[in-house]
Amino acid sequence: MHSDQSNAAQVSVLVDRAKQGDREAFDGLVGLYTPQIYNLALRITGSSEDAEDCVQDAFVRAFSRLHTFRGEAAFSTWLFRVAINVANDSAKRRTRRPLPASQLAAADSDGEGPDLETIAGPNAEQAPTPDEAAILRQRREIVLAAVQSLPDHHRAVVLLYDFQGLSYDEIAHITGTRVGTVKSRLNRARLALKELLTPHLELLRD
């Protein structure tokens, strides 16, 4: 709790300084949030190259609009909204592709949100064998490909809730909707994912 309060205070100071034109302070915010924004964009676009571009575009857009941030929600909530809009625009311009296993493994080892293994595989206490590792990679690719195939508004709530670990209230702020709408979209997204993953149940089964 103390760490969370300290981090929130640090972000608040950086935001205040950045709004006054302190570029070094904004660079500090970039350093804090780049991993989360990159992994979110990676899961939306399915491309590491596109995700890197989205990170740059999101922070450029955020810097230019920083004067509009009123502090009514957390800065991270405001930033996620900017990043999702940028990533969705990028995904629409190019056909999304399932992530290669190496990129997916990197996206799931950042400590941000639940590990995909909790969704697509067992939590083994010991390191998996090469065969088990190959199966886990397949499971991850299948799950993420299914997530990427969802409509934008459904994919967003799944990524923000199940992968980033945000609350309904935070997601409502990010998506500009009500909490009830977030819950409804999340429920529909999970039903759609269940249907998409049904043909792969044998592989996904523990």
Protein Blocks (a to p, Z undefined) as FASTA:
>chain_A
ZZmmmmmmmmmmmmmmmmnopaklmmmmmmmmmmmmmmmmmmmnopaklmmmmmmmmmmm
mmmmmmmpgolacfklmmmmmmmmmmmmmmmmpccddddfklmmmmmmnopajafklmno
ccdfbdcdfklmmmmmmmmmmmmmmmmmpcfklmmmmmmmmmnopafklmmmmnopafkl
mmmmmmmmmmmmmmmmmmmmmmmpZZ
